[in-house]
Amino acid sequence: MSTNETKNIQVSCPCCDAILTIDPGLSTVLTHKLPERPQIVTQLKDAAKFVKEEATKRDEKYQQIAEAEKNKSKVLEAKFQELFKKAKEEPITKPLKDIDLD
């Protein structure tokens, strides 16, 4: 060790919540400890229930996405009609050429 000893720093990773121990003198990560994650399924009975719940969540999410797609086409159609009407109302003019500006 050098005469200029520093204490190790512990930092929590914002992405994975791991605890990193960093040595500022060496500018390196000494240890990386992942957080303990709760066990999702403890029993086989719970596993079947968990799978069914996940399936219903997937179906609900699919229905929401399908409804959003239906509404998306209606919104785009309304925008198109509005711009089409606006384009019809504007008179057609001959574009200016550079030579006309002289």
C-alpha positions as CSV (number, residue, x, y, z in Angstrom):
1,M,0.0,0.0,0.0
2,S,1.1,3.5,-0.6
3,T,1.4,6.3,2.0
4,N,-1.7,8.0,0.6
5,E,-4.2,5.3,1.6
6,T,-7.8,5.9,0.6
7,K,-11.0,4.2,1.8
8,N,-13.0,2.1,-0.6
9,I,-16.2,3.6,-1.9
10,Q,-19.5,1.6,-2.2
11,V,-21.8,2.7,-4.9
12,S,-25.2,1.4,-5.9
13,C,-25.7,0.8,-9.6
14,P,-28.8,2.6,-10.9
15,C,-29.4,0.0,-13.6
16,C,-29.3,-3.3,-11.8
17,D,-29.1,-2.2,-8.1
18,A,-25.8,-4.0,-7.6
19,I,-23.4,-2.9,-4.9
20,L,-20.0,-1.9,-6.4
21,T,-16.9,-1.5,-4.2
22,I,-14.5,0.8,-5.8
23,D,-10.9,1.6,-4.9
24,P,-10.3,5.2,-5.8
25,G,-6.5,4.9,-5.6
26,L,-6.5,2.1,-8.2
27,S,-9.5,3.4,-10.1
28,T,-11.0,-0.1,-10.3
29,V,-14.0,-2.0,-9.2
30,L,-13.0,-4.4,-6.4
31,T,-16.3,-6.3,-5.9
32,H,-19.6,-6.5,-7.6
33,K,-22.5,-7.9,-5.5
34,L,-25.9,-8.4,-7.1
35,P,-29.0,-7.8,-5.0
36,E,-31.0,-10.7,-3.7
37,R,-34.1,-11.1,-5.8
38,P,-37.3,-12.5,-4.3
39,Q,-38.3,-15.9,-5.5
40,I,-41.2,-15.5,-7.9
41,V,-42.6,-19.1,-7.7
42,T,-42.1,-21.1,-4.5
43,Q,-44.5,-24.0,-5.2
44,L,-45.6,-25.9,-8.3
45,K,-49.2,-24.9,-7.6
46,D,-48.1,-21.3,-7.6
47,A,-46.3,-21.8,-10.9
48,A,-49.5,-22.7,-12.7
49,K,-51.3,-19.7,-11.3
50,F,-48.4,-17.5,-12.2
51,V,-48.4,-18.7,-15.8
52,K,-52.2,-18.2,-16.1
53,E,-51.9,-14.6,-14.7
54,E,-49.1,-13.9,-17.1
55,A,-51.2,-15.1,-20.0
56,T,-54.1,-12.9,-19.1
57,K,-51.7,-9.9,-18.7
58,R,-50.4,-10.6,-22.2
59,D,-53.9,-10.9,-23.6
60,E,-54.9,-7.6,-22.0
61,K,-51.8,-5.8,-23.3
62,Y,-52.5,-7.2,-26.8
63,Q,-56.0,-5.9,-26.7
64,Q,-54.7,-2.4,-25.7
65,I,-52.2,-2.4,-28.5
66,A,-54.8,-3.6,-31.0
67,E,-57.2,-0.8,-29.9
68,A,-54.5,1.8,-30.2
69,E,-53.7,0.6,-33.7
70,K,-57.4,1.0,-34.7
71,N,-57.5,4.5,-33.2
72,K,-54.2,5.3,-34.9
73,S,-55.7,4.6,-38.4
74,K,-58.7,6.8,-37.6
75,V,-56.5,9.6,-36.4
76,L,-54.3,9.4,-39.5
77,E,-57.4,9.3,-41.7
78,A,-58.8,12.4,-40.0
79,K,-55.5,14.3,-40.4
80,F,-55.3,13.3,-44.0
81,Q,-58.8,14.5,-44.7
82,E,-58.2,17.8,-43.0
83,L,-55.0,18.5,-45.0
84,F,-56.6,17.4,-48.2
85,K,-59.5,19.8,-47.6
86,K,-57.0,22.6,-46.8
87,A,-55.0,21.8,-50.0
88,K,-58.2,22.0,-52.1
89,E,-59.1,25.4,-50.7
90,E,-55.7,27.0,-51.4
91,P,-55.4,28.4,-55.0
92,I,-52.8,26.8,-57.2
93,T,-50.1,29.3,-58.0
94,K,-47.2,29.1,-60.4
95,P,-44.0,28.7,-58.5
96,L,-41.4,31.5,-58.8
97,K,-38.3,30.8,-60.7
98,D,-34.9,32.5,-60.0
99,I,-35.0,34.3,-63.4
100,D,-38.4,35.9,-62.5
101,L,-36.8,37.6,-59.5
102,D,-34.4,39.8,-61.7
